[in-house]
Amino acid sequence: MTLVLASQNQKKLGEMQEILSHLGVEVVLQSALGVHVDVEETGQTFAENAWLKAHAVMQETGQPAIADDSGLVVDALGGAPGIYSARYGGEDLDDVGRYRLLLRNMEGEANRACRFVCAIACCFPDGSVLTAEGICEGVVGDAPRGEGGFGYDPIFFLPELERSMAELTPMEKHNISHRGNALRQFAQKMAARAAEMKPER
């Protein structure tokens, strides 16, 4: 089965391929099919935004489409940046600008608790939908550390590992990340769906 990823993000594609390939599932970018759907994320939750993106690409391609919506939820900031993680501080900021802004907003704050959240939705042409959610708990670091990952990874500190998300190897990240957790849950649901659809002999 091929799933069309409602994203242009090569790193997301790689993570999905890594975890779903053992199910015989191929994930391709929408651009590989000549599709460039830009969906306005008007949902109020990660799950709603994931569904909006997957549903739009499924309708455009006529093929099963998968999307995720993820972000950083910081307790001391009332859950911000949350669903606005990719737009935190305005469209003019890049990843580094966004996490520097967040660090400034956290200056002097004792409560550093935060979590990465990822919601996945996969929409099928028959109208069915599979969803999954993953969470990774951590704390906001005092300064960026590490060169890997993307987004807020350099300031997302994992106390049990004494490293930031950006200091992990790709495999270590897959094993604990919010997206990795969501994808493993999604893979289980895909396997169950495949078993249910298998014709009886």
ChimeraX attribute file (.defattr): number of C-alpha atoms within 10 A of each C-alpha:
attribute: neighborCount
match mode: 1-to-1
recipient: residues
	/A:1	9
	/A:2	13
	/A:3	20
	/A:4	27
	/A:5	26
	/A:6	29
	/A:7	22
	/A:8	16
	/A:9	10
	/A:10	11
	/A:11	11
	/A:12	16
	/A:13	17
	/A:14	12
	/A:15	17
	/A:16	23
	/A:17	17
	/A:18	16
	/A:19	18
	/A:20	18
	/A:21	12
	/A:22	10
	/A:23	13
	/A:24	10
	/A:25	16
	/A:26	15
	/A:27	20
	/A:28	22
	/A:29	21
	/A:30	22
	/A:31	14
	/A:32	11
	/A:33	10
	/A:34	9
	/A:35	14
	/A:36	15
	/A:37	16
	/A:38	12
	/A:39	15
	/A:40	9
	/A:41	17
	/A:42	10
	/A:43	13
	/A:44	11
	/A:45	15
	/A:46	22
	/A:47	21
	/A:48	17
	/A:49	24
	/A:50	25
	/A:51	26
	/A:52	21
	/A:53	26
	/A:54	27
	/A:55	24
	/A:56	17
	/A:57	27
	/A:58	23
	/A:59	14
	/A:60	14
	/A:61	16
	/A:62	13
	/A:63	17
	/A:64	23
	/A:65	30
	/A:66	31
	/A:67	25
	/A:68	28
	/A:69	24
	/A:70	25
	/A:71	21
	/A:72	26
	/A:73	21
	/A:74	22
	/A:75	15
	/A:76	15
	/A:77	16
	/A:78	9
	/A:79	13
	/A:80	17
	/A:81	19
	/A:82	22
	/A:83	23
	/A:84	18
	/A:85	19
	/A:86	20
	/A:87	15
	/A:88	20
	/A:89	16
	/A:90	11
	/A:91	9
	/A:92	9
	/A:93	15
	/A:94	15
	/A:95	17
	/A:96	14
	/A:97	15
	/A:98	22
	/A:99	24
	/A:100	17
	/A:101	14
	/A:102	20
	/A:103	18
	/A:104	11
	/A:105	12
	/A:106	18
	/A:107	9
	/A:108	8
	/A:109	10
	/A:110	8
	/A:111	13
	/A:112	17
	/A:113	16
	/A:114	21
	/A:115	22
	/A:116	22
	/A:117	23
	/A:118	25
	/A:119	27
	/A:120	26
	/A:121	26
	/A:122	26
	/A:123	27
	/A:124	19
	/A:125	14
	/A:126	9
	/A:127	9
	/A:128	9
	/A:129	16
	/A:130	15
	/A:131	21
	/A:132	21
	/A:133	23
	/A:134	21
	/A:135	19
	/A:136	19
	/A:137	18
	/A:138	20
	/A:139	19
	/A:140	25
	/A:141	19
	/A:142	14
	/A:143	13
	/A:144	19
	/A:145	17
	/A:146	14
	/A:147	13
	/A:148	16
	/A:149	17
	/A:150	12
	/A:151	19
	/A:152	24
	/A:153	23
	/A:154	24
	/A:155	24
	/A:156	30
	/A:157	28
	/A:158	16
	/A:159	12
	/A:160	7
	/A:161	10
	/A:162	9
	/A:163	17
	/A:164	26
	/A:165	27
	/A:166	22
	/A:167	20
	/A:168	17
	/A:169	11
	/A:170	13
	/A:171	12
	/A:172	12
	/A:173	18
	/A:174	19
	/A:175	13
	/A:176	15
	/A:177	21
	/A:178	22
	/A:179	28
	/A:180	24
	/A:181	22
	/A:182	21
	/A:183	27
	/A:184	19
	/A:185	16
	/A:186	23
	/A:187	20
	/A:188	14
	/A:189	15
	/A:190	18
	/A:191	12
	/A:192	11
	/A:193	12
	/A:194	12
	/A:195	10
	/A:196	10
	/A:197	9
	/A:198	8
	/A:199	7
	/A:200	5
	/A:201	3
